[in-house]
Amino acid sequence: MYDYIPDYLLREQNAVGALFAFLALRFAMLGFGLSHAFRRSTINSFYLGLVGLFILPQLADVFADGTLARMAWPVLEGKLIGCTLAYFGASALYRNLGYQK
């Protein structure tokens, strides 16, 4: 199916999906960490670990040989872009909403 979809559409679709999913996850993690007095570095480490698990299948496909490697690269880029935007965007929004002490 991915053979008929252009790379830029795969990249955009995965970026938007990862952005919304990880933005919600990031807000939930920051709220939970604030209520239970977790350090911000602990929350960040846990978030980055979840991102690593999220991109692991595409990372394995990129290092594999064959047609999966060509199709996995735009998906990997889109997921990384979405997770990065969620990482920095959630921190800025969380601070502007007044949740941070």
C-alpha positions in Angstrom: 0.0 0.0 0.0 2.8 2.4 0.8 4.1 2.0 -2.8 1.3 4.2 -4.1 1.5 7.0 -1.4 4.1 9.7 -2.0 6.8 10.1 0.7 5.8 13.5 1.7 2.2 12.3 2.5 3.6 9.5 4.7 5.8 12.0 6.5 3.0 14.4 7.1 0.5 11.8 8.3 2.9 10.2 10.7 4.0 13.6 12.0 0.5 14.7 12.8 -0.4 11.4 14.3 2.7 11.4 16.6 2.2 15.0 17.4 -1.3 14.6 18.8 -0.7 11.3 20.5 2.5 12.4 22.2 1.2 15.9 23.0 -1.6 14.3 25.0 0.8 11.8 26.6 3.2 14.6 27.5 0.5 16.7 29.1 -0.7 13.6 31.1 2.9 12.8 32.2 3.6 16.4 33.2 0.3 16.6 35.2 1.0 13.3 36.9 4.6 14.3 37.7 3.4 17.6 39.2 0.8 15.9 41.4 3.3 13.3 42.6 6.4 15.6 42.9 8.5 13.8 40.3 11.5 15.6 39.0 11.3 17.0 35.5 14.3 15.1 34.4 12.7 11.8 35.3 9.6 12.7 33.3 11.7 13.7 30.3 13.7 10.4 30.5 10.5 8.4 30.6 9.1 10.4 27.6 12.2 9.9 25.6 12.2 6.2 26.3 8.6 5.9 25.1 9.6 7.8 21.9 12.4 5.3 21.4 9.9 2.4 21.7 7.5 4.1 19.3 10.1 4.5 16.5 11.8 1.2 17.1 9.9 -0.8 14.4 10.7 1.8 11.7 14.3 2.0 12.8 14.6 -1.8 12.4 13.1 -1.6 9.0 15.5 1.2 7.9 18.5 -1.0 8.8 16.9 -4.0 7.0 17.5 -4.7 3.4 14.8 -4.7 0.7 11.7 -2.6 0.0 10.9 -2.0 3.7 13.9 0.2 4.1 12.8 2.6 1.4 9.3 2.8 2.8 10.3 3.1 6.4 12.4 6.2 6.1 9.6 8.7 5.6 7.6 7.1 8.3 10.5 7.3 10.7 11.1 11.0 9.8 7.4 11.8 10.3 7.3 10.1 13.7 10.5 11.9 14.9 9.2 15.3 13.7 5.9 14.8 15.5 7.5 13.6 18.7 10.0 16.5 18.7 7.3 19.0 18.2 5.3 17.5 21.0 8.3 17.5 23.3 9.0 21.2 22.9 5.4 22.3 22.3 4.0 20.7 25.4 6.6 22.3 27.6 5.9 25.7 26.2 2.1 25.3 26.5 2.3 23.8 30.0 4.3 26.8 31.2 2.0 29.3 29.5 -1.1 27.6 31.1 0.4 28.3 34.5 0.8 24.7 35.7 4.5 25.0 36.3 5.6 26.3 39.7 
